[in-house]
Each structure stands twice: as C-alpha cells, then as structure tokens.
C-alpha cells in the first residue's frame, strides 16, 4: 500500500501542475486516508485460505467493518468479486481488487462528491490513465456499483469496440445482478447500468434534447 501511494504521488508531478495538481493531490490523500487495505494482515496470516479459500471473503468483510461508507461498500464489492472466482468452473483462488484499482475508484468517488468545489478551482473532469492489463474493467464495474448504490444514479458505460462491449457485459452482468442491479446492452431508460457504444449514447441524448426531455444543466440528473 505505501508503494501504491508513492506511485500515485509520483505521477502527480509528471502529469499535472498548478491548481489541477493541488486538486488531484487532495483527492489522492483523501483516498489513502479512507483506505488502509481490504484485509487485516494479522487476520489474513491466521487464515488457512489454501484449504478454505472462502474464509478470505470473511476476512475482507471483517476488515472494512469500521471504515467509511464508501470503503464498506468497496468491501462488499470485493467480497462478491472474490466469490466469482470461487464459483467459477473449476474454482479459483479468490483475489481482491488491487490497491491501485481501489484507490482509482475512490478518486472518482471523491471527485464526484466534491465536483462543485473542484469546478470552482478550474477542474471540471477527472481522468485517470490506466495501461493495458491494469484493470480498467473492474474499476469501471466498482464505480458503476458505487454510483447506483451510494449515489442513487443510473450509469452509462461507454465503449468504442463492440467486441469488448460484449465481453465486458457478459463478464459483469451477473456480478451486477448479485447486487440486485439491472444491466442492459442498450440504453433503455430503466436499467441501472447500460453498456453502450458511444454512437448509441450520443443518439439517445440527442433524441432526448430534440424532444425537450433533457436539461443538460440539471445537477440532479439521474444518470452519469
């Protein structure tokens, strides 16, 4: 975890300057203030997870009991994510999301909750760059669940590549269903989480604007 924090802070100096750097530095610090890991190291050391891998799920849930509401939700997400490994055929040793993936999700969560203060300082969007294989899909899934469960909003997950859209939808739709969330491959206006191509998303909102049914300045919008 200290290495992850050091890397995040190191990248701030490479990519940002001025007020934007200060805003992101605050988000990074806030994330690490909330997050101290998903599992207590002592409890983990006492767990015989090789013969009882499901015990790892309990260690994660116990480890976040006293945390911030966002961290507790993250613990629940991580626990169910681990259960997908256990329920696979054949079963696999369950893995939690990596520290960098969890912190990335917390950065986005904080930015949205502090968006007006960030905008007043000239930062109107949050963008994180992740390389191939670093876990963008699970960060998106965690953020989607957080947005629906914690913020009470619906989510559009945009994709350029139809093949990747099909892959991620097939992978994560059952995961979302375990939280009681509905998921669709088209924008239907009712599903909690919609995986859609960018052109479909643009067409949906353009049509709503033409019908006079979308107010872009509405801060109480139900969709993100």
N, C-alpha and C positions, 0 to 999 in steps of 0.2 A: 504493500500500500504506500509506504514512503517513496518508493521508486516511481509509482504511478503519479503521485503528487508532484514530484520533482520534474517529471517529463511534461506534465501539463503546464507548470510554471515556466519551464524552459521554452516551450512553444509560444508562450505569450510574447516573449521578447523577439522571436523570429518573425511572427506574423502580424503583430499589432503595434500601434504606438498611440501616444496621447490619451484622449478621453476613452476611446474604444478599449485600449489596453486596460485602463483602470476599471472599466465596467466588467470586462471579462475576468480580470484578476479577482474582483469581488465575487463573481459567480463561482469561480474555481474554489476560492476559500470557503464560500458558503457550502458548496458541495462536500468538501472534505470535513467541514465542521459537523455536518449531519451524518456523514457516512464513515464508519470505522471498521467496516467489513461485515459480511453477511453471516459469519460463523465465529464463535468464540474459539480461539486457538486451543485453550485448555480442554474445552468440551470436545473439540474435534480430535485432539490427541487421545482422548479416552474412548472414542467411538470405534468399534470394530466394524468399519464400513466395508471391509473386504468380504466378510461373511454375512453382514446385514446392511447392504447399501441403502436401504430405505431409512435407516436411522439418520443418515445425513440430512434428510429432509427435515426431521425434527430438530436437528442441531441448528439449521438455518432459521427456522421459525422461532426457536427459543432465543437465538442471537439478536433478533430485531424487536423483541417484545417491548423494550423500553425506549425505542427510538422514535424519531419524528414520524408523523403520519405517512409522509412520503416514503420513508425508509421501511416502515412496516408493510406498506403496500408492495414495495420492492421485494421484501422478504417473501411475501405471498406469491408474487410473480416468479421469483427464483425457485421457490419450492415446487410450484406446478411445472415450471420448465424442467426441473430435475426429474419430476415424475414422468415426463415424456420419454426420458432415457430409460427409466425402469420399466415402462410399459411397452417399449419397443420389442420387436421380434427379430433376433433374440435381444434380451435385456442388456443394457449397457450401464457402466458405472456412471452415476449421475454427476453432472458438472454444474456448478453455479456460473452465472454470467461473470465475466472478468471484471476486475476493479475499474478498468478504463471504460468498459461498457456501462457500468452502473453510474459512474461519475458523469459520463456524457449525458445520460438520461436526466440526472439531477441538474445539470447545467441548463438543459432545455426547460425543465420544470420551473426552476427559479426564474429564468428569463421571462417565461410567460406570466408568472405571478407578479413580476416586477416590471412588466413591459412599459407601463406609463412612466415610471421613474427612469428606465433605460432610454426611452424615447426622448425624454427631456434633456438627456445628456448626449443626444445625437445618435444613439444606437437603436435602430428600428427593427433589426432582424438578427437572429442568432444562427450562425452557420458553423458546423464542425466538419472538418475534413478527415475522412477515415479511408485508409488504404484497402485494397482488395484483401479479403480474408480476415479483416479486423472486427467483423461482427455488426455491420450496418443493419442487417435484417433484424437481429434480436434487439438492438437499440430502438429501432422503429416500433417493434412489437411492444416493448416495455412502455414506450412513450404513448402509444395508442391506448393501451390499457389504462395507464395513468390518466390520460386526458378524459376518457369516458368515465372511469370510476371516481376520480378525485375532483375533476372539474365539471363533470356533467355535460360534456360536449361530445358531438359526433366527430369522426375523423375521416379524412381522405388521405390515403397513402398513394402517392403518385409514382408512376413508373413509365419509363420510355420504352422498355423492351417487353413485348407481350409474353415471351417465353419466361422471363424472370418473374413477371407478374403471376403467371400460372404456378410457377414453382413455389413462390412465397405464400400465395394464397393457400395452396394445398398443404404447405407445412404448418401455417399458423392458424388457419380457420378452426381446427379442433382445439388448439391452445386457447383461442379467444372464447370458444364455446364453454370451456371449463370454468370461465368466469361469468357465464350467463350472458355473454355478449354476442350479438348477431353480426355476421360478416358477409359481404357480398363482393362479386367481381364487377359489378356495375353500380352506378350511382342511382339508388332507388329512393333516396329521401327518407328512408325509415331505418336502415341498418345502422348499427353503432359504428362499424368500421367498414369503409368501402375501399377496396383495392381497385384502382382505375388507371388507365392510360392518361397522360397529360391532355391529349386532344379531347378525350371524353369529358374530362373535368372542365376544360375551357368551354366546351359546347354546353354543358349543363348550366354553368353560371351565366354564360352569355344569354341563353334562353330565359333564365330567371330574370335577368336585367331587362330584357325586352318585354317581358310580361309585367314588369313593375313589381316583382315579388322579392327583390333582393336589394337591401340597403347596405352598400359597402361600408358606410361609416358607422354601422351599428356595432358597438362594442359588446353588446350582449348576444351576438350571433351564436347559434347553437352548433356551428361547425368550425373545425380547424383543418 
